[in-house]
């Protein structure tokens, strides 16, 4: 699993999904502190 810094509260988000979109890999995260969800594309 991958972790990422939450853009809302600077807590750590845990990876909740990984998917392909338009030939790129998209990782979905959810913050364990505030519950904010976001995606990062690689």
Phi and psi in degrees as a GROMACS rama.xvg file:
@    title "Ramachandran Plot"
@    xaxis  label "Phi"
@    yaxis  label "Psi"
@TYPE xy
-109.331  144.147  UNK-2
-111.406  153.656  UNK-3
-146.063  150.347  UNK-4
-73.3302  132.249  UNK-5
-69.6783  129.861  UNK-6
-73.8653  -10.7598  UNK-7
-93.788  -45.0547  UNK-8
-127.089  1.37599  UNK-9
64.8138  16.2116  UNK-10
-79.9244  -176.069  UNK-11
-101.813  136.392  UNK-12
-102.821  145.967  UNK-13
-103.706  144.207  UNK-14
-66.0807  127.711  UNK-15
-112.218  -14.4148  UNK-16
-161.998  156.392  UNK-17
-137.621  131.574  UNK-18
-148.685  165.333  UNK-19
-104.381  138.084  UNK-20
-148.138  122.74  UNK-21
54.1723  38.3778  UNK-22
78.2721  6.24814  UNK-23
-117.768  160.961  UNK-24
-97.3134  130.139  UNK-25
-115.753  128.7  UNK-26
-108.882  129.7  UNK-27
-102.219  137.552  UNK-28
-127.23  155.847  UNK-29
-135.807  130.466  UNK-30
-73.0618  131.882  UNK-31
-76.9145  -16.6607  UNK-32
-88.9698  -50.8582  UNK-33
-113.376  -8.87576  UNK-34
84.7049  -0.0838328  UNK-35
-61.9189  140.016  UNK-36
-115.097  140.838  UNK-37
-153.571  168.54  UNK-38
-126.706  148.741  UNK-39
-127.243  135.828  UNK-40
-107.55  133.579  UNK-41
